[in-house]
Amino acid sequence: MAYLLTGATGFIGSNLVPLLLERAGHRRGGATTLYLLVRESSLPRLEARIERWTAELPRAAHQLIEPVLGDLHEPMLGLDAETVARLRAAGIEHLFHLAAVYDMTAGEELNQLANVEGTHHALELADAVGAGVFHHVSSIAVAGGYRGTFTEEMFDVGQPLDHPYHRTKFEAERLVRDSARVPWRIYRPAIVVGDSRSGAAEKIDGPYYFLPLFKLAGKRLPEGLPLVAPELGRTNLVPVDYVAAALDHIAHEPGLDGQTFHLADPDGVAVIDVINTFASLAGAPSAAIAIDPGPLARPARELAHDLLALSAARALRRTLLERVGIPTEVADQVSLPARFDTTNARAALASTGIEPPPLASYAARLWEYWLAHLDPDLHGPRSTAAAVAGKTILITGASSGIGRATALLLARHGARVLIVARGSERLEQTRAEIAAGGGIAHVYTADLSDPESVDALVAHVQSEHPQIDVLINSAGRSIRRSVALSYDRFHDYERMVALNYLGTIRLTMGLLPRMRERHSGHVINVSSIGVQTNPPRFSAYVASKAALDAWTRVVSSECLAEGVHFTTVHMPLVRTPMIAPTRLYDRFPAISPEQAAELIAQAIRTRPKTVNTRLGTLGEVSYALSPTLVDRVLSAAYRLFPDSAAARGQREPGERASAAQALFAKLTGGVHW
């Protein structure tokens, strides 16, 4: 007997493989081999998984697994003719297709590539190797916005499919139904959470995004505080061990080809019950009363939908959710309109004892595991060392200010820092200070506004350090000058763009291919609060940083599948040499370079999409809601804060902020005026 699996190192796959190994150990007559598709760059991860899977099994179990180098995105999963022939000769009785994007925040292109094209390529291979059964792991997401009971026989019933994940899981399942040339079985798991016995989970996703809110409420609010909540509908959660066990059993039962199985809770669970369960575990208030609007429910929902459709409301909602770390895509899926019939699954699992346990019976284990392993608070300053120790981190603009402070901080916590700036003298001083503290630093000089210098830097760095784990684009130039004083200074705009945008992305693009090949990397761009608040007199600077922000948003979705992450830090006013020419800033509230470095360390630890200040977020929301009002406020600020003496080409040693200017700056702390 032989198995072929895609996605074996994923959440479900990692729980299914040990069951297949155990089954193989009890099998009599003939050897069993598990062929696991893996990219070459992911081999170390697979090898670590194999050690874990076989740790409690007989030593021979290790020999049952054979990695197969391939790629989900390539025809025939990237396998050459010789490998296909070898698999055909092995007699693949079961091909489990588990590989897919399980991320509600992923965009259309990534979902299409992994979920639809990946399934197409897996079906090609199944036909080529003559697989006995093609086991396709789909999702209850194919039901989309269907209202009512969705049965296992239902598929294309005109249901709304408003999310890329829903659409691509639907299209992938359609491919199996219409194109498979071998027998097939389809499995639709519900929302998969951690192991019901250990609580173990692998990443923050789905309902896990909400757990920090319960923890925060447990700290800030008395547990006995009575709360009233609206009726929030129902959802469907199942633990990963149930899904894996059900897959293993149903796959080996005879006579079930051509059927679909809902691996779901037949009753589901009320969202308010989920909230109260975890609120109780966190010591937070529970919603004692749930209000059902009754006959007003439908018009209320329709009104809410219309209000949320307004661009300003969408921006406000998105920003508020981001402030608490909840992607809007996840929040949109809290309540499921459909209930899922599980007749086929229950029949296939009859007398096995395999059934989804009630959430209340294992929620405490999920909570405890999250607290011990996934809680973002674990990534505080004390664990910066765990995040950066042994990693190679390239930092531009490292001779002073934010870049220098970041290099000192990360080196102190065990990172190997590659520090870059135009001149070597101050870089050598920074390197010497790092070395004196027992750290490791390497010095590289380059002018990032010069394309040839950037290319030379990339070649030099990669020849000596083939693996760059983190790139911190801290180098930048700022200028504070009104457009009225810039009519004959177009070169100011060209200089800003050359360094802040073009030089930065040229360096990033030089290092990006190797990161993508390794399926590992993190790019952190130091942007500005000015991109969010649009302060007057910074048109050259803000535009260059805004271009970098836009480029990053586009490219980050293209690199997500290869394990490369991007973070934009919208830095508030920092007291560095860059702001020294504007003497008004002497009395303005500003953070220190060391505080800025902590924000960057936070970005490394948690890899968020953005690191923002409250005022920066307020600026974004305010402009989305009322751009005209914001323009009036900014116009007043433009009149209150004149061009500096430096911007006018003059010297005024006595230039100081007035009391009114200082008060306004204090009220809008962190913004560049």
C-alpha positions in Angstrom: 0.0 0.0 0.0 1.2 3.5 -0.8 -0.1 7.0 0.1 0.7 10.3 -1.5 -0.1 13.5 0.5 0.0 17.1 -0.3 0.0 19.6 2.6 1.4 17.0 5.0 3.1 19.6 7.1 0.0 21.7 7.4 -2.3 21.7 10.4 -4.6 18.9 9.4 -1.9 17.0 7.6 0.4 17.0 10.6 -2.3 15.3 12.6 -3.3 12.8 9.8 0.2 11.5 9.1 0.7 9.9 12.6 -2.6 8.1 12.2 -1.5 6.7 8.8 1.8 5.6 10.2 0.1 3.9 13.1 -2.3 2.2 10.6 0.8 1.1 8.6 2.4 -0.4 11.7 -0.6 -2.6 12.3 -0.9 -3.7 8.7 0.1 -7.2 7.8 1.5 -8.3 4.5 3.5 -5.9 2.3 5.2 -2.7 3.0 3.5 0.7 3.3 5.1 3.9 2.1 3.9 7.5 2.7 5.1 9.8 -0.1 4.9 13.4 1.1 5.1 16.2 -1.4 7.4 19.0 -0.2 9.3 21.9 -1.7 13.0 21.6 -1.4 13.2 24.7 0.7 10.8 23.1 3.2 12.7 19.9 3.7 14.1 20.9 7.1 10.6 21.6 8.3 9.4 18.2 7.1 12.4 16.4 8.6 11.6 18.0 12.0 8.0 16.9 11.7 9.1 13.3 10.8 11.1 13.2 14.0 8.1 14.3 16.0 5.7 12.0 14.2 7.9 8.9 14.7 9.1 9.7 18.2 6.7 7.3 19.9 6.5 4.7 17.1 8.8 1.8 16.4 12.1 2.8 14.8 11.1 1.4 11.5 8.3 3.9 11.2 10.8 6.6 10.1 11.6 4.5 7.0 7.9 4.5 5.9 8.1 8.1 4.9 9.6 9.3 1.7 9.7 13.0 0.8 8.9 13.8 -2.8 10.3 17.2 -4.1 7.6 19.1 -5.9 5.6 22.3 -6.1 1.8 22.8 -5.7 1.9 25.6 -8.2 3.5 23.6 -11.1 1.8 21.2 -13.5 1.8 17.6 -12.3 2.8 19.2 -8.9 6.3 19.8 -10.4 7.2 16.1 -10.6 9.3 14.9 -13.5 8.4 11.8 -15.6 10.7 9.5 -13.8 9.2 10.4 -10.4 5.7 10.0 -11.8 6.6 6.5 -13.1 8.1 5.5 -9.8 4.9 6.6 -8.0 2.7 4.7 -10.5 4.8 1.6 -9.9 4.5 2.0 -6.1 0.7 1.7 -6.4 -0.8 4.8 -4.9 -4.0 3.6 -3.3 -4.8 6.9 -1.6 -3.9 10.5 -2.7 -4.8 13.0 0.1 -4.9 16.5 -1.3 -4.7 18.7 1.8 -2.6 21.6 0.5 -4.5 24.8 0.3 -4.5 28.4 1.6 -6.2 28.4 5.0 -6.0 32.1 5.6 -9.1 34.4 5.5 -6.8 37.4 5.0 -5.2 36.1 1.8 -6.2 37.8 -1.5 -7.9 36.5 -4.7 -4.7 35.7 -6.6 -3.1 33.6 -3.8 -6.3 31.7 -3.2 -6.7 31.0 -6.9 -3.2 29.8 -7.3 -3.1 27.5 -4.3 -6.7 26.3 -4.0 -7.8 26.0 -7.6 -4.6 25.6 -9.7 -3.1 23.4 -6.9 -6.2 21.1 -7.1 -6.0 21.0 -10.9 -2.3 19.9 -10.7 -3.1 17.3 -8.0 -5.8 15.8 -10.2 -3.4 15.6 -13.1 -1.0 13.7 -10.9 -3.7 11.4 -9.5 -4.6 10.4 -13.1 -1.0 9.9 -14.1 -0.1 7.6 -11.2 -3.5 5.8 -11.3 -4.4 6.7 -7.7 -7.0 4.4 -6.2 -9.0 7.2 -4.5 -8.5 11.0 -4.6 -9.3 12.4 -1.2 -10.0 16.1 -1.5 -10.1 18.2 1.6 -12.5 21.0 0.8 -14.3 23.2 3.4 -17.8 24.2 4.6 -16.8 27.5 3.0 -18.3 26.1 -0.3 -21.7 26.9 1.3 -20.8 30.6 1.2 -23.8 32.7 2.3 -26.3 29.9 2.0 -29.1 30.3 4.5 -30.7 27.1 5.8 -29.5 23.5 6.1 -26.7 22.7 3.7 -26.6 19.0 3.0 -23.6 16.9 1.9 -25.3 16.3 -1.4 -25.7 20.0 -2.1 -23.0 21.9 -4.1 -24.0 24.5 -6.7 -27.3 25.9 -5.4 -26.7 29.5 -6.2 -25.2 30.4 -2.8 -23.4 33.8 -2.5 -19.7 33.4 -2.5 -18.5 36.8 -1.4 -15.0 35.9 -0.2 -12.0 34.7 -2.3 -11.5 31.7 0.0 -15.2 30.7 -0.4 -15.0 31.1 -4.2 -11.8 29.2 -4.7 -12.7 26.3 -2.4 -16.0 26.1 -4.4 -14.1 26.1 -7.7 -11.6 23.5 -6.5 -14.4 21.2 -5.4 -16.1 21.7 -8.8 -12.8 20.6 -10.5 -12.9 17.4 -8.5 -16.5 16.7 -9.3 -16.2 17.5 -13.0 -12.6 16.6 -13.9 -11.4 13.7 -11.7 -10.6 10.6 -13.7 -10.1 8.5 -10.6 -12.6 7.7 -7.8 -12.9 10.6 -5.4 -14.2 11.5 -1.9 -14.7 15.0 -0.7 -14.4 16.2 2.9 -15.7 19.5 4.2 -14.3 20.4 7.6 -15.8 23.2 9.7 -13.7 25.8 11.3 -10.7 23.8 12.6 -9.3 24.7 16.1 -6.7 23.0 18.3 -6.4 19.5 19.5 -9.2 18.7 22.0 -6.8 16.6 24.1 -3.8 19.0 24.3 -5.1 22.2 22.9 -2.2 22.3 20.5 -2.6 24.7 17.5 0.0 26.0 15.1 -0.9 29.6 14.4 -3.2 32.5 15.1 -6.2 32.2 12.7 -10.0 32.3 12.8 -11.4 32.4 16.3 -7.9 32.7 17.9 -7.8 36.4 16.8 -10.5 37.2 19.4 -8.8 35.6 22.4 -6.6 38.7 23.3 -9.9 40.6 23.7 -11.1 38.2 26.3 -7.8 38.4 28.1 -7.9 42.2 28.1 -11.5 42.2 29.3 -10.5 39.9 32.1 -7.9 42.3 33.2 -9.9 45.5 32.9 -13.5 44.6 33.7 -15.0 42.9 36.8 -16.1 39.4 36.1 -19.6 39.9 37.5 -20.4 42.9 35.4 -23.7 42.1 33.6 -23.5 42.6 29.8 -26.1 42.7 27.2 -25.3 41.4 23.7 -27.2 41.1 20.4 -28.1 37.7 19.0 -25.0 36.9 16.9 -26.1 33.7 15.2 -24.3 30.4 15.2 -20.9 29.1 14.1 -19.3 25.7 13.7 -16.0 24.7 15.4 -14.3 21.3 15.4 -11.0 20.2 16.9 -8.2 19.1 14.6 -7.9 15.6 16.1 -11.5 14.9 15.3 -11.0 16.0 11.7 -7.8 13.9 11.3 -9.4 10.8 12.8 -12.6 11.1 10.7 -10.4 11.5 7.5 -8.4 8.5 8.4 -11.4 6.3 9.1 -13.7 7.3 6.2 -10.8 7.2 3.7 -10.3 3.5 4.4 -14.0 2.5 4.5 -15.0 0.6 1.3 -17.9 1.7 -0.9 -17.9 5.4 -0.2 -16.5 6.8 -3.4 -18.3 9.8 -5.0 -19.6 11.0 -1.6 -19.1 14.2 0.3 -18.7 14.3 4.1 -19.3 17.2 6.4 -16.7 17.0 9.2 -18.7 19.4 11.3 -20.8 19.7 14.4 -24.3 18.9 13.3 -25.8 21.4 15.7 -23.1 24.1 15.6 -22.7 26.4 18.5 -24.2 29.8 19.3 -21.6 32.6 18.9 -22.8 34.0 22.2 -22.0 30.7 23.9 -18.5 30.7 22.4 -18.0 34.2 23.7 -19.2 33.3 27.2 -17.1 30.2 27.3 -13.9 32.0 26.7 -14.9 35.0 28.7 -15.4 32.7 31.7 -11.9 31.2 31.2 -10.4 34.6 31.0 -12.2 35.9 34.1 -14.1 38.4 31.9 -17.7 39.4 32.1 -20.2 37.2 30.3 -23.1 38.3 28.2 -25.9 37.3 30.5 -28.7 38.5 28.2 -28.7 38.0 24.4 -31.3 40.2 22.7 -33.1 38.7 19.8 -34.6 41.6 17.7 -37.3 39.2 16.5 -39.4 40.6 13.6 -37.0 43.5 13.4 -34.0 41.2 12.8 -34.1 41.3 9.0 -34.6 45.0 8.5 -32.0 45.7 11.2 -29.5 43.4 9.4 -30.3 45.1 6.1 -29.8 48.6 7.6 -26.5 47.5 9.1 -25.4 46.1 5.8 -26.2 49.4 4.0 -24.4 51.4 6.6 -21.3 49.3 6.5 -21.4 49.6 2.7 -20.5 53.3 3.0 -16.8 53.8 2.3 -16.3 55.9 5.5 -18.0 53.3 7.6 -15.9 50.5 6.1 -12.7 52.5 6.8 -13.8 53.1 10.4 -14.7 49.5 11.0 -11.5 48.3 9.4 -9.4 50.6 11.5 -11.1 49.8 14.7 -10.7 46.0 14.1 -7.0 46.5 13.2 -6.5 48.3 16.5 -7.5 45.2 18.3 -5.6 42.9 15.9 -8.7 41.4 14.2 -8.7 41.2 10.4 -12.0 42.4 8.9 -12.1 39.2 6.8 -12.1 37.2 10.0 -14.7 39.4 11.7 -17.0 39.0 8.7 -17.1 35.2 9.2 -18.0 35.1 12.9 -21.5 34.0 12.2 -22.3 31.3 9.6 -25.8 31.6 8.0 -25.9 27.8 7.2 -26.3 24.8 9.3 -24.5 21.6 8.1 -26.1 18.2 7.8 -23.7 15.4 8.6 -25.7 12.4 7.6 -23.0 10.8 5.5 -20.2 11.5 8.0 -22.2 10.1 10.9 -23.1 7.0 9.0 -19.5 6.3 7.9 -18.3 6.9 11.5 -21.0 4.9 13.2 -19.8 2.7 16.1 -16.3 4.2 16.0 -16.7 6.8 18.7 -15.3 9.4 16.4 -17.5 12.5 16.8 -16.9 16.2 17.4 -16.9 16.9 21.1 -18.8 19.9 22.5 -16.7 23.0 22.7 -17.2 23.4 26.4 -15.5 20.0 27.0 -12.1 21.2 25.6 -12.2 25.0 25.5 -10.1 25.2 28.6 -7.3 23.2 26.9 -7.5 25.5 23.8 -7.2 28.6 26.1 -4.3 27.2 28.2 -2.3 26.3 25.1 -2.9 29.7 23.6 -1.8 31.4 26.8 1.4 29.3 26.9 2.3 29.3 23.2 0.4 31.8 21.0 -0.5 34.7 23.2 1.0 37.9 21.6 1.9 39.1 25.1 4.5 36.3 25.2 6.4 38.3 22.6 7.3 41.1 25.0 10.7 42.8 25.3 12.1 39.9 27.3 11.6 37.5 24.3 13.1 39.7 21.7 16.2 37.5 22.0 14.1 34.4 21.1 12.8 36.3 18.0 16.2 37.5 16.7 19.0 35.3 18.2 21.1 33.8 15.5 19.3 35.6 12.7 21.0 37.8 10.1 19.4 41.2 10.0 20.4 43.9 7.5 19.7 47.5 8.7 20.0 50.6 6.5 20.6 54.0 7.9 22.5 52.5 10.7 25.1 55.2 11.4 22.7 57.3 13.4 19.1 57.7 14.7 16.6 54.9 14.4 18.9 52.6 12.4 21.7 52.9 14.9 19.5 52.3 17.9 17.9 49.3 16.2 21.3 47.8 15.4 22.4 48.2 19.0 19.2 46.7 20.4 19.0 43.7 18.1 22.7 42.9 18.4 22.3 43.0 22.2 19.7 40.3 21.9 21.9 38.0 19.8 21.2 39.0 16.1 24.0 39.2 13.6 23.5 42.7 12.2 24.7 44.0 8.9 24.8 47.8 9.2 24.6 50.0 6.1 25.1 53.7 5.5 26.9 56.0 3.1 30.0 56.7 5.3 32.1 54.1 7.2 33.4 56.2 10.1 30.2 56.3 12.2 29.3 52.8 11.1 32.6 51.6 12.5 31.8 53.4 15.8 28.5 51.6 15.9 30.2 48.3 15.1 32.8 48.8 17.9 30.0 49.6 20.4 28.2 46.4 19.4 31.4 44.4 19.6 32.2 45.8 23.1 28.8 44.4 24.2 29.6 41.0 22.8 27.5 41.4 19.7 28.3 40.7 16.0 28.1 43.4 13.4 29.4 43.7 9.8 29.8 47.1 8.1 28.8 47.8 4.5 28.8 51.2 2.8 26.4 52.2 0.0 24.5 55.2 -1.3 21.0 53.9 -1.6 20.0 56.7 -3.9 22.5 55.4 -6.5 21.2 52.3 -8.3 24.7 51.0 -9.1 25.7 51.3 -5.4 22.6 49.4 -4.4 23.3 46.6 -6.8 26.9 46.4 -5.6 25.7 46.2 -2.0 23.3 43.4 -2.8 26.0 41.4 -4.5 28.5 42.0 -1.7 26.2 41.2 1.1 24.8 38.0 -0.5 28.3 36.7 -1.3 29.1 36.9 2.4 25.7 36.2 3.9 23.6 33.9 1.7 20.7 34.1 4.1 19.2 37.4 5.1 16.4 36.8 7.6 15.2 40.3 8.1 15.7 43.5 6.1 15.0 46.8 8.0 14.7 49.7 5.6 15.4 52.5 8.0 17.5 54.8 5.8 15.6 57.9 4.7 15.6 61.6 4.0 13.1 64.2 5.0 12.4 67.8 4.1 10.0 70.3 5.5 9.2 72.9 2.9 5.9 74.3 1.6 5.1 73.8 -2.1 5.1 77.7 -2.4 8.9 77.5 -1.7 9.4 74.5 -3.9 8.5 75.7 -7.4 12.1 76.0 -8.3 13.3 73.1 -6.2 11.9 70.1 -8.0 15.1 68.3 -7.2 13.8 68.0 -3.6 11.1 65.7 -4.8 13.6 63.7 -6.9 15.9 63.3 -4.0 13.1 62.1 -1.7 11.9 59.5 -4.3 15.4 58.4 -5.1 16.2 57.3 -1.5 12.9 56.8 0.3 11.2 54.9 -2.5 13.3 53.8 -5.4 16.5 53.0 -3.5 14.5 51.2 -0.8 12.6 49.0 -3.2 15.7 48.3 -5.3 17.5 46.9 -2.3 14.4 44.9 -1.2 14.0 43.5 -4.7 17.6 42.5 -4.7 17.2 40.5 -1.6 13.7 39.2 -2.2 14.4 36.3 -4.6 16.4 34.4 -2.1 13.9 35.0 0.7 11.2 33.6 -1.6 13.3 30.6 -2.6 13.8 29.8 1.1 10.2 30.5 2.0 11.4 32.7 4.8 12.0 36.4 5.2 10.7 39.6 6.8 10.9 43.1 5.3 10.3 46.0 7.7 9.8 49.4 6.1 10.2 52.5 8.4 7.4 54.8 7.1 5.9 57.8 8.7 2.8 58.9 10.6 2.7 61.6 7.9 1.4 59.1 5.4 -1.7 58.7 7.7 -2.1 62.4 8.7 -0.9 64.3 5.6 0.8 67.2 7.5 1.4 70.4 5.5 4.9 71.2 4.1 5.8 67.6 3.8 4.5 66.9 0.2 7.9 65.6 -1.0 8.6 63.4 2.0 5.1 62.0 2.6 4.6 61.3 -1.1 7.8 59.2 -1.2 6.8 57.3 1.9 3.3 56.8 0.6 4.7 55.3 -2.6 6.7 52.8 -0.5 3.5 52.0 1.5 1.5 51.3 -1.7 4.3 49.2 -3.2 4.5 47.2 0.0 0.8 46.5 0.1 0.8 45.1 -3.4 4.0 43.0 -3.2 3.2 41.6 0.2 0.2 39.6 -1.2 2.4 38.3 -4.0 5.0 37.0 -1.5 2.7 35.6 1.2 2.6 32.1 -0.2 6.4 31.9 -0.2 6.6 32.8 3.5 7.9 36.3 3.1 6.2 38.9 5.3 6.2 42.7 5.1 5.6 45.2 8.0 5.2 48.9 7.6 6.0 51.0 10.7 4.3 54.4 10.6 6.8 56.0 12.9 5.8 59.1 14.8 8.2 62.1 15.3 11.5 60.8 16.5 14.2 63.0 17.9 17.0 62.3 15.4 19.5 64.5 13.5 17.1 64.4 10.6 14.7 66.8 12.4 17.4 69.1 13.8 17.2 71.8 11.1 13.6 72.6 12.2 14.2 74.3 15.5 10.4 74.4 16.2 10.7 70.7 17.0 12.9 71.4 20.1 9.7 71.8 22.1 7.6 69.2 20.2 6.8 65.8 21.8 8.9 63.2 20.1 10.0 59.6 20.9 13.6 58.7 21.3 15.5 56.5 18.8 15.6 53.8 21.4 11.8 53.9 21.7 11.6 53.7 17.9 13.9 50.7 17.9 11.5 49.0 20.3 8.7 49.5 17.8 10.8 47.8 15.2 11.6 44.9 17.6 7.9 44.6 18.2 7.4 44.3 14.4 10.0 41.5 14.2 8.4 39.6 17.1 4.8 39.7 15.9 5.2 40.3 12.1 2.0 42.5 11.9 1.0 44.2 8.6 1.4 47.6 10.2 2.7 49.2 13.4 0.7 52.3 14.1 0.1 55.0 16.8 -3.3 55.9 18.0 -3.0 59.3 16.5 -1.9 58.0 13.1 -4.9 55.7 13.0 -7.2 58.5 14.1 -5.8 60.5 11.2 -6.7 57.8 8.7 -10.2 57.3 10.1 -10.9 61.0 10.2 -9.8 61.6 6.6 -12.0 58.6 5.5 -15.0 60.0 7.3 -14.6 63.7 6.7 -11.8 64.8 4.4 -13.1 68.3 4.1 -13.0 68.8 7.9 -9.5 67.4 8.1 -8.4 69.7 5.3 -9.6 72.7 7.4 -7.7 71.5 10.5 -4.6 71.0 8.4 -5.0 74.4 6.8 -5.1 75.9 10.3 -1.9 74.0 11.2 -0.3 75.3 7.9 -0.9 78.8 9.1 0.2 78.2 12.6 3.5 76.6 11.7 5.4 78.6 9.1 8.3 77.4 7.0 11.5 77.1 9.1 14.4 79.4 8.6 16.3 76.4 7.1 13.5 75.9 4.5 13.7 79.6 3.6 17.5 79.4 3.3 18.0 81.6 6.3 19.7 81.3 9.7 17.6 82.3 12.7 19.3 80.9 15.8 16.5 82.3 18.0 13.7 80.4 16.2 11.6 78.8 18.8 8.1 77.4 19.1 5.5 79.7 20.5 3.1 78.8 23.3 0.3 78.2 20.8 2.5 76.0 18.6 3.7 74.0 21.5 0.2 73.4 22.8 -1.0 72.3 19.3 2.0 70.0 19.0 1.3 68.5 22.4 -2.3 67.8 21.5 -1.2 66.1 18.3 1.9 64.4 19.7 4.0 62.5 17.2 2.8 64.4 14.1 5.3 66.3 12.0 4.1 69.9 11.7 
